[in-house]
Amino acid sequence: MAEGTLGNSNSVQVAKKTSKLAIVSKFRELGLLAFIILLCVAVQARNPSFLTMENINDMITNTAILSILALGMMLVLITRGIDLSIGATLALSGMIAAQTVSANQGLHPILAILLGTIIGIVCGIVIGFLVSKFGILPIIATLAMMNIFRGLTFTVSDGQWISSYQMPESFVSIATSKILGINTLIVIAVVIYLIAFYFINHTRTGRQIYAVGSNPDSAKVSGISQTKILMLVYTIMGGLAGLSGVLWVSKFASAQGDTASGYELTVIAACILGGVSIAGGSGKLSGVILGSLLLGLLNNALPLLNVSPFWQMAIQGSIILIAVIINTLVKRGVVRNNLLRRKI
């Protein structure tokens, strides 16, 4: 009788622990949102110019490109992969687009966007082929292609910069123009996220991406083509990097060989802050948006508080480390308690 009572007591305790951890895991984004709100309040108390409409608009605009890239990286990470070449892809597509519009001043901006996106897609297909067909580890394949794409950027540019005075006003205005009173970069990011939301939540392929990342062996047994899924996610990542290259060059009105050097680490950081698991299988669009917004907020707020650039890097690194630790503890706790429930 006592053993039965003890067993029931253990079951109740395990169930409560699992329930709490499940709630933390499920509503992790709410905690991140609360942290962002508290951070905004704290910064506003120190600098009243922080929450002005002009500064908020600048902050969101500056975060738009990061959020677009973070979306593509999320899909790659979900499949247990990684893409270290996106900064180089961005630079290559941006450089070629800038050279094209400089040589053809009358070229429509949409054609320049399409050109950059196509270049990115080609880069993504190459990486996807190496990873899915040859079985090369994503970190190795993308590291190699990062150097190749960066080398190609310096080659096609002959080491020269392209400045704003060489670009037509119509191209530069892509990043400064507005649609219905909203900056074009923000509109593009919103449209991409709406398409991604439908794709991930309402299509068979979207669900298969998560299946491949959660359990590749089970996905294979279920008839899911891992080759197709990997080719798709790296192609999407490449396309978004190519698009971002055009938007980046338009925004900063400058194309250089070392454009966005190291930016892939910032993109990965945004995903990790948003709760995307580097072990694959989990990640939400809402989390990625909040992760990107948090990094954008820090990049905007810390200079306003006169924080040293060296401390800015340390603070961002500390926040990322804390986010990784929390994600790891929650995931381990849920797994451990699920195992205990099965034993009981």
N, C-alpha and C positions, 0 to 999 in steps of 0.2 A: 504494500500500500504506500509505504514511505517512498519507495523507488519511483512509483508511478507519479506521486505528487512532485518529487524532485524533477522528474523528467518533464512534467507539464510546466514546472516553474522555469526550467532551462529553455523550453520552447518559447515561452512567453517573453523571456529576456532577449533571446536571439531575435525573435520577431520584432521586438521594439527597436533593437539596435539596427536591424536591417531596414526597418521602416524609416528611422531617422536618417540613415546614410542614403537611402533611396531618395528621400526628400531633398537632402543637400545636393545630391547628384542631379536631380531633376530640375531644381530651381537655382542652380549655380549662377545662371545668368542674372537672376534677381539680386544676388549678392554683389555681382560685378557692377550692376546698375547702381546699387546703393552706394558702393565705393566711389563711383564716378560722381554721383550727386554730392556726397560729402566732400570730395576733393574740390569740386566746383565752389561749394560754399566756403571752404577754407581759403581758396585762392582769391575769391571775390572779397573776402574780409581783409586780405592783405593788399589787394589791388583792385579798386572799384571799376577799372576799365576792362576787366576780364570778361564780364558777362554783358557787354554792350552788343547790340545787334551786329555791328560791323565786325567785331572780333569773333563772335560766334559764327558768322557767315564765313569768315576767313578760315577759321579752324575746321569747319566741316568741308569746305572746298579743298583745303590742303590734305584732308583725310580721304577724299574720294578715290584717288589713284591707289592708295594703300589698301583700301577696302576691296577694290576690284581685284587686285593681285591676291589678297588674302582669301578671297572666295575660291580662286583657282587652286591655291595652295591647300586649302581645306580638303578639296576633293582628292588631291594627291596624297595627303597625309592619311586620309581615311582608308586608302588602299595600302597602307603601310609603306608608302614611298616618300620621297622628298625631291624637291627640285631646286638645286643651287644655281641654276643657269638663268633664272628669270631676270636678274639685273642685266646680264649680258644680252639676253634676248631683247629686253627693253631698249638697251642702248643701240643695238643693231637696227631694229625696226625704226627707231626714232631718227637715227642718222640717215638711213636710206630715204625715209619719208621727207626729211628736211632737205636733203640734196635734190629730191625730185621736185618739190614745190619751189625750190630756189631756181632750178633750171626751167621750170614751167610756171611762171608767176600767175597764170590764169587758171591753174588746176583747181577744181572744186575741192573744198576741204573734206567732203565725204569720201572722195576718191583717195585722198591721202590717208584717211582713217582705214579704208578698206585695204590699201596697200600695206600699211603697217600691220594690220591684223593678219593678212595672208602670210606675210613674212614670219610672224610669230607662230602661226599654225604649222608652217613648214618646219620650223625649229622644233616645235612640240612633237610633230610626227617622227622626226629623226630620233628624238629621245625616247619616245614611246616604242619605237621599233627596237632600239637597243635593249630596253628594259624587258619588253614582253617577248620578243622573238629570240634574242640572244641570251636572255636571262642575266644580264649584267646588273649588279646591284645599283639601285637608283642613285645612291650617293656617289658612286664611282662614275656612272654614265653622265650624270648632270655636272659633276665637277670637271670632267674632261671636256664636255660640250661648252661649259662656261668659258673655259680658256679659248676654245676654238671660236665661239661667237664673239668674244671680246677681241680676239686677234683679227677677225674679219671686219669688225667695226673700225679698228685702226687702219686696216688695209684699204677699205673702200673710202675712208675719209682722208687717207694719206697723212694722218696725224693732225689734220686741220680742224678747227672749230667752225661751226656755222652759227652766226649770230643773228639777232633779230632783224638787223637792217638788210640781211640777205633773204629774209623770208617775207612773203606777201602778207599784208595785213589780215586778209581773210583767213589765213592759216593760224596766225598768232591769236586771232580773236576767238578761236575755238574754246580756249580756256577762260576767256573773259566775257564771252557773250552770255545771254540769258534766255531761257525759255519759260514763258509765263512768269517772269520775274525771278526765276530760280537759276542759279549758275549752271551752265551746260554740263560741267563735270559732275555735279551732283545729280542732275537729271539722268545722265548716262549710267552712273552707278546705281541709281534706283531702278532703272529699267532692267539692268543686268541682274540685279537681285530678285526682282519679280519673276523674271524668266527662270532663274536658278531655283527659286522656291517651288515653282510649278514642276520643274524638271526633277528635283530631288524627291518631292512629296507625292507627286501624282503620275509618275511614269515608272514603268517596269525597270528601265535601265538605271534610273536614279536609285531604286531600292537595291539593285544588283551591286552598285558601287559599295554600299555599306556591307552587303553580304560578303563580298570579296575581302574586304578589310577585316571583318569580324572573324571569319573562319574560312580561309582559302580552300581547304580540303573539302569542307561541307559544300561550299559554293560550287566546286568542281563536280562533286557527286550529283548536285542538283541540276547540272547541265549548263551552268553559267560559264561563259567563255572568259577566262581571266585575261587572255590576250586582248580580246576586244575591249574589255573594261579599262585595262591599263593604257592601251592606245588612245582611248577616248579621253581619259582624265589628263594625260600629258598633252594631248592636242588642245584641249580646252585651256589648260594652263598656258600653253604657248600662245594661243590666240589672244587671251586676256593680257599677256605680257606684251604682245605686239601692239594691241590697242593702247595699252598704257604708255608705250614708248612714244606714240604720236601725241597723246595727251600731255605727257611730261615735257616734250620738246616745245609744244605749243604754250604750255603754262610758263616755263622758264625762258622761253624764247631763245633757246641755245641748245645745240647738239654737239656733244663732245664724245671722245672715245671712252672716257672713264665715267660716263653718265651712269648714275644709280649703282656705282660700285659698292658692293656689300649690302645693298638694299634688301637682298633676299633674306638676310638675317632678321631685319625689321619685320618683314612679312611673316616669317615663321613665328616670330615673337607675338605678333597680333593674333595668330591662330592659337597659340598655346595659352595666351591670356584669355581667349574666348572659350577655352575648355576643349579644344580639339586634341584628341589623344594622338601622340606620336607613335603609339603602338598600333594605331589603326582602328577602324570600326566605329568611331564615335566622333561627332562634331555637329554643331548647329549653326545655321546662318545667323541667328540672333546673337550667338556668342561671338562669332567672327566680327560682326558689326560693332559690338561693344568693345571687343579687344582692339580693333582698329581705332575706335573713337578714344579709348583710353590712351593709346600711344600718341594720337594726335593732340589730345588734351595736354599730356605731359610736355610734348614738344613746344606747345604754345604757352603753357602756364609757367614752366620753370624759368625761361628767360625773363618773363614779366616779374618774377620774384627775385631777379638778379642772382640766380643760382649759377655757380661756376659750371662751364661746359663739362668739366671733368666729373663734377658731382652729378650732373644731369645723367651721364652715362651710368654712374654707379647706382643712382636711384632707379632708373629704368631696369637695370639688371637685377636689382634686389626685388622689385615688384614681379618680374618675370619668374625669378627663382621661387618666390613665395607661391605664385600661381601653380607652378609645376609641382611643388611639394603638396599643395592642397589637392590637386588633381590626382596625384599618385596615392595619397592617403585615403581619399574617398573611394577610388577604384579598388584598392587592396581591401579596404574594409567591407565593401559590398561583396567582393568575391569570397572573402573569408567567411562572412556570415551566411552566404548562400550555401557554402560547403557544410557549415555547422547545421544548418536547417535540414539538409539532406541526411546527415548522419543521425540527427535526432528523430 
